[in-house]
Amino acid sequence: MSRTSPTSCAGGDDMQVGRRDFLRLTASAGAGTAIGGLVGLGVTLAPAEARAQELRIKDAKTTPSICPFCSVGCATLIHTVNGKIVNIEGDPRSPHNEGTLCPKGAAIYQLHMNPNRATKVLHRKPGLIKQTRDETFIEKLPNGKLVNMTPAMFALGGATLDNEFNHVCQKFWRGLGVVAIENQARI
């Protein structure tokens, strides 16, 4: 059985078109249509001159730093111009990350430049935690089971904190009866 099939032309001559010939004709027709469309839109097909764009970090001061998002400690390079951060990237000299950053680390620049970023310390009035705990504290469930907890508060730790601080922090919140305790490193 042949891989080609006979086709009839208008003149009555039989013509054999193979698979490769068909693909060549289809590709040629597609390329011709694309080029014709570009020319019709006024796009010039003359060779474009390549112009090197000046790097935005050309005159920047480079300061090595560490990514703040987890305890791995990936090294970063922070580029500043006149005291303003213009770029943050991974440091290729680091044995930890060899210049790469995870998605959270790659977003450090966007986090810094975010207009919604908190720039002032948030302050909780003295006594508010105790008041909330006292008002919502559950000593026993309706079935009599002892739980000593408050469902009105939660604690969220940071991934940049070391194990010792996270341990003390968790002991503190559990001592108050808080059961909703999470850490940003797991999110």
N, C-alpha and C positions, 0 to 999 in steps of 0.2 A: 504494500500500500504506500503510495506516495504522500509526502508531507505537503505537497502543493495541490491546489485545486484549480481546475480550469475555470476561467472567467470569460464571459463573452463581452466583446466590445461592440460598439454601435455599428462598426463596419462589418461585423460578422466574423472577424478574425479571433481565434482563440489565443489567450495569453495566459501564461503561467506566472503567478505571483507567489513567491515563497514567503515564509514567516519573516526572514531577515529583510527581504525587500520591503515587505509591508511595514516593518518597524522603521526602516530608513526613510521611507516615504512619509510616514506619520510624523517622525521627528523633524524632518525637513519642513513639512507643512506647518507644524507647531512653531518652529523657530521663525519661519517667514511671517507667520501671523503676528508673533510677538514683536518682531522688528518693525513690521508695518504699523503696528499699533503705536509703538514708541515714536516713530517718525511722524505719524499723524498727530500726535500730541505735541509735536514741536521739540522733542528731546533730541539734542544733537548727539550723534554717535561718534563724533571726533574724539580722539584720545584726550582724556581729562588730565590736566596737570596736577600732580600730587603736591600738595602743600603741607608741610609739617606744621602741625598745630603746637603752639608752645604749651608745655606742661603747666598745669596750674600749681604744681609743687616745685617749679624750677627754683624760685627764690625763697622757698619755705625753710624754716628751721625744723629739723627732725629731732624729736624727743622720744626715746624708748619708754614704753610703759607696759602694763599688764591688763589684759581684758578683765572687766569686773564681774562677769556673769557666772563663773563657776570656779571650783577649786583647782582646776587643771593648771591655770596660770599661763595661758597662751600669751606670748609676747606680741606687742603691737608697736607700730611706729606712728607717732602723732605728728602731723605736719602743720605748722602754724605760720601765718603771715601776719605780722604786726599784732601778735598776741591772739589772733583769731584762728580757730581750728578750721583748716580747709580740707583735710583728708586724714583718714585713719585706716591703716592696713596692717596685715600680719607681718611680723618680722621674720624674714627668711633665715636669720642666724639662730633662731630658737630651736633647741633640740625637741621641744614639746610639740610645736605645731608647724615648724619648718615653713613659715610664711602663710599658712592657711588659717582660716577662721571658720567656725561653725556659723550657721545663720544668725544666731544671737550676737556673736562677736562681730560679724560683718555688718550688723545694724548699729554699731556703737556711734557712728557719725550721725545717723538719722536720729538716734535717741538724744544726742547732745544738741542737735539743731531743732528739736521739736518745740514749737511754741507753747505746747501744753505741759512742758516739763516743769515739775515742781522745783522752784528755786529757793524756797524758804522752808525752814523747819516747821513741821506741823506740831502743834502743841495741844495736849489733852489736859483739860482742867483737872486739878488735884481732886481726888475723891470720886471721879466719875467711874473708874473701873470698879471700885468697891460698891458704889451705889447700884451700878448695873448688875453686878454679881448678886448683891443682896436681894434686889427686886425680882430676879429671874432664877434664883437658885432652886434646884429640885433635889430634895434629900432622898425621897423614896418615890418609886413609881406606884401607880394605883394598885398594882398586884402585890405591893409590899417590898419589892426588891430595892435594896439600898444602892443608889447611884451617885449621890453627891456631885452633881454637875450643873453647869449653866449652859443652855443652848443659845444665849444671846451674844456670845463673844466668840471670836475665832482668832487664831494666830497664824501669821504667814512669815516664815523665816526666809532669809536671803541665801543664795547659793554661794556668795563670797565669804560667808561666815565660816569659821573653822568648826571642826567637830565638837570641840570642848564648849564653845559658846552656844552652839545649837543644843547641846545636851543640857546645859544650865537653863537655857531659855525654855526648853520643853518641860523641865522639872518645875519651873516657875509657873507656867500656864496650867500644867496638870494639877499643881497644888491649889490653884484658884478654882479648879473644877471645869476648866475649858477642855472640851473633847475634840473640837474642830481645829486640829493643828496640822499644818501643811508646810512644806518647804519649797521654795521656788526652783530648786535644783531638780525636782521631780516633775515640774510642769513642762 
